[in-house]
Amino acid sequence: MLRGTLLLVAAFFVCLSGAFAQSSKKGGKELTQKDLQKMYTDYLKSEGFSPEIDEDGDVRFKFEGKTYFIAVDAEDTECFRVVLANIWEIESEEERDKVRLAMDHCNATAKVTKAYMVKDNVWVSIETFIAKPEDFKAIFKRSLSALNHGVGLYVKKMRE
């Protein structure tokens, strides 16, 4: 009985791992960085944006005067990430403490938004898991809204 149960559990996990492996495939083939770039750029163009591929291979686009990028990661196609880099330059060590408090406020208050430091700048992103890479289309507009809300919370806290 125990052996049969263990075999059943093992079979379940083999099937489950196969389902996860299938999720990053398109028509039975692994999605490449170029596939993802094309999918993101095609969508952005259809929504009126003018996307371009940056030097890191990410998809960069402008929205309301700000430059964003969609991180392209062929190793984890079910993770969707939009980033607004360099929203705040940290000019002193005293300011760095205030920046940490504002980032903490943003991270605790805004949904799906993550504020963090990259060298002497603050970046804000949204990061989420999706079932299939193309599912980003259903959440893209709300993701931009959430990201901008998080930026607003951060900036407001910094100006207090």
C-alpha positions in Angstrom: 0.0 0.0 0.0 2.7 2.5 1.0 4.8 1.6 -2.1 1.7 2.2 -4.4 1.1 5.5 -2.7 4.7 6.5 -3.2 4.6 5.5 -6.9 1.4 7.5 -7.3 2.9 10.6 -5.6 6.1 10.2 -7.8 4.0 10.0 -10.9 2.1 13.1 -9.9 5.3 15.1 -9.5 6.6 13.9 -12.9 3.4 15.0 -14.5 3.5 18.3 -12.6 7.1 19.0 -13.7 6.2 18.3 -17.3 3.3 20.8 -17.1 5.7 23.4 -15.8 8.2 22.6 -18.5 5.4 23.0 -21.1 4.4 26.4 -19.9 7.5 28.1 -21.3 7.1 26.6 -24.7 5.3 28.0 -27.7 4.0 25.4 -30.2 6.3 22.8 -28.5 9.5 24.9 -28.8 11.2 26.7 -26.0 10.7 30.5 -26.1 13.9 32.3 -26.8 15.0 35.8 -25.9 14.1 36.9 -29.4 10.6 35.3 -29.2 9.9 37.2 -25.9 11.3 40.4 -27.4 9.0 40.1 -30.4 6.0 39.2 -28.3 6.5 42.3 -26.1 7.4 44.7 -28.9 4.5 43.5 -31.1 2.1 44.1 -28.2 3.5 47.5 -27.3 3.3 48.6 -30.9 -0.4 47.5 -31.1 -1.0 49.6 -28.0 0.6 52.7 -29.6 4.0 52.6 -27.9 7.4 52.8 -29.8 9.4 50.0 -28.2 13.0 49.2 -28.8 15.5 46.6 -27.6 18.1 48.0 -25.3 21.7 46.9 -24.9 20.8 44.3 -22.2 18.2 42.7 -24.5 15.2 44.2 -22.5 12.3 46.0 -24.2 12.4 49.7 -23.6 9.4 52.0 -24.1 8.2 55.5 -23.1 5.0 56.2 -21.3 3.9 59.6 -20.0 7.4 61.0 -20.5 9.2 58.3 -18.6 11.3 55.4 -19.9 10.4 51.9 -18.7 11.6 48.5 -19.7 10.2 45.0 -19.7 12.8 42.6 -18.4 13.3 39.8 -20.9 14.3 36.5 -19.2 14.2 33.4 -21.4 15.2 31.3 -18.3 12.0 32.3 -16.4 9.3 33.1 -19.0 6.5 33.0 -16.3 8.0 36.0 -14.4 6.8 39.3 -15.8 8.7 42.4 -14.7 8.3 46.1 -15.7 10.9 48.5 -14.4 11.2 52.3 -14.1 14.8 52.9 -13.4 16.5 55.9 -11.9 13.5 57.7 -10.4 15.5 59.3 -7.6 19.2 60.0 -7.4 20.7 59.6 -3.9 22.9 62.5 -3.3 24.2 61.9 0.3 24.5 59.4 3.0 21.9 61.3 5.1 19.5 61.1 2.2 20.1 57.4 1.8 18.4 56.8 5.2 15.3 58.8 4.1 15.4 56.8 0.8 15.3 53.5 2.7 12.2 54.7 4.8 10.4 55.9 1.6 11.2 52.6 -0.2 9.9 50.6 2.8 6.7 52.7 2.8 6.3 52.1 -0.9 6.9 48.3 -0.6 4.5 48.0 2.3 1.7 50.1 0.8 1.6 49.5 -2.9 0.5 46.2 -4.4 3.0 44.3 -6.5 5.4 47.2 -6.5 9.0 46.9 -5.4 11.3 49.9 -4.8 15.0 49.3 -4.4 18.4 50.9 -4.8 20.8 50.3 -7.7 24.0 52.0 -6.8 23.0 55.6 -6.1 19.6 55.5 -7.7 16.2 54.3 -6.8 14.4 51.9 -9.2 10.7 50.8 -8.9 9.3 47.7 -10.6 6.3 45.5 -10.6 7.1 41.8 -10.6 4.6 39.0 -10.8 4.2 35.4 -11.9 2.0 34.5 -14.9 0.8 31.1 -16.1 2.0 31.6 -19.7 4.3 34.3 -21.1 1.6 35.8 -23.3 -0.6 36.3 -20.2 1.3 39.6 -19.6 -1.1 41.3 -22.0 -4.0 40.9 -19.6 -2.2 42.6 -16.8 0.0 45.1 -18.6 -2.1 48.3 -18.2 -2.8 47.6 -14.6 0.9 46.8 -14.0 1.8 50.3 -15.4 -0.8 51.8 -13.2 0.4 50.0 -10.1 4.0 50.9 -10.9 3.2 54.6 -11.2 1.1 54.4 -8.0 4.2 53.0 -6.2 6.4 55.7 -7.6 3.9 58.3 -6.4 3.9 56.9 -2.9 7.7 56.9 -2.9 8.1 60.5 -4.1 5.4 61.7 -1.7 7.2 60.1 1.2 10.5 61.6 0.1 9.0 65.1 0.0 7.5 65.0 3.5 
